[in-house]
Amino acid sequence: MVLGAFAWNAVLRVLAQAGEAVPRPRPRFGHGAEVVIGARTLVGSFHPSQQNTFTKRLTPAMLDAVLARAVALAATE
């Protein structure tokens, strides 16, 4: 799981440099976005910054849901 678009793009770049088959065009970041790359599933979440939490762009329920999804995926991988 990655927190924010910056981390999303960084992980995709690192995986591509490591020889993983990153889809083209590169998957777009979004809260709850998922992409399977090799044996990994990358899950995106808005960063829990004050800007995102104070404006309710990211709520506790949203973060709980994406964390639960990441835990579920980790249990199957």
Secondary structure as a PSIPRED ss2 file (coil, helix, strand):
# PSIPRED VFORMAT (PSIPRED V4.0)

   1 M C   1.000  0.000  0.000
   2 V E   0.000  0.000  1.000
   3 L E   0.000  0.000  1.000
   4 G C   1.000  0.000  0.000
   5 A H   0.000  1.000  0.000
   6 F H   0.000  1.000  0.000
   7 A H   0.000  1.000  0.000
   8 W H   0.000  1.000  0.000
   9 N H   0.000  1.000  0.000
  10 A H   0.000  1.000  0.000
  11 V H   0.000  1.000  0.000
  12 L H   0.000  1.000  0.000
  13 R H   0.000  1.000  0.000
  14 V H   0.000  1.000  0.000
  15 L H   0.000  1.000  0.000
  16 A H   0.000  1.000  0.000
  17 Q H   0.000  1.000  0.000
  18 A C   1.000  0.000  0.000
  19 G C   1.000  0.000  0.000
  20 E C   1.000  0.000  0.000
  21 A C   1.000  0.000  0.000
  22 V C   1.000  0.000  0.000
  23 P C   1.000  0.000  0.000
  24 R C   1.000  0.000  0.000
  25 P C   1.000  0.000  0.000
  26 R C   1.000  0.000  0.000
  27 P C   1.000  0.000  0.000
  28 R C   1.000  0.000  0.000
  29 F C   1.000  0.000  0.000
  30 G C   1.000  0.000  0.000
  31 H C   1.000  0.000  0.000
  32 G C   1.000  0.000  0.000
  33 A C   1.000  0.000  0.000
  34 E E   0.000  0.000  1.000
  35 V E   0.000  0.000  1.000
  36 V E   0.000  0.000  1.000
  37 I E   0.000  0.000  1.000
  38 G C   1.000  0.000  0.000
  39 A C   1.000  0.000  0.000
  40 R E   0.000  0.000  1.000
  41 T E   0.000  0.000  1.000
  42 L E   0.000  0.000  1.000
  43 V E   0.000  0.000  1.000
  44 G E   0.000  0.000  1.000
  45 S E   0.000  0.000  1.000
  46 F C   1.000  0.000  0.000
  47 H C   1.000  0.000  0.000
  48 P C   1.000  0.000  0.000
  49 S C   1.000  0.000  0.000
  50 Q H   0.000  1.000  0.000
  51 Q H   0.000  1.000  0.000
  52 N H   0.000  1.000  0.000
  53 T H   0.000  1.000  0.000
  54 F H   0.000  1.000  0.000
  55 T C   1.000  0.000  0.000
  56 K C   1.000  0.000  0.000
  57 R C   1.000  0.000  0.000
  58 L C   1.000  0.000  0.000
  59 T C   1.000  0.000  0.000
  60 P H   0.000  1.000  0.000
  61 A H   0.000  1.000  0.000
  62 M H   0.000  1.000  0.000
  63 L H   0.000  1.000  0.000
  64 D H   0.000  1.000  0.000
  65 A H   0.000  1.000  0.000
  66 V H   0.000  1.000  0.000
  67 L H   0.000  1.000  0.000
  68 A H   0.000  1.000  0.000
  69 R H   0.000  1.000  0.000
  70 A H   0.000  1.000  0.000
  71 V H   0.000  1.000  0.000
  72 A H   0.000  1.000  0.000
  73 L H   0.000  1.000  0.000
  74 A H   0.000  1.000  0.000
  75 A H   0.000  1.000  0.000
  76 T H   0.000  1.000  0.000
  77 E C   1.000  0.000  0.000
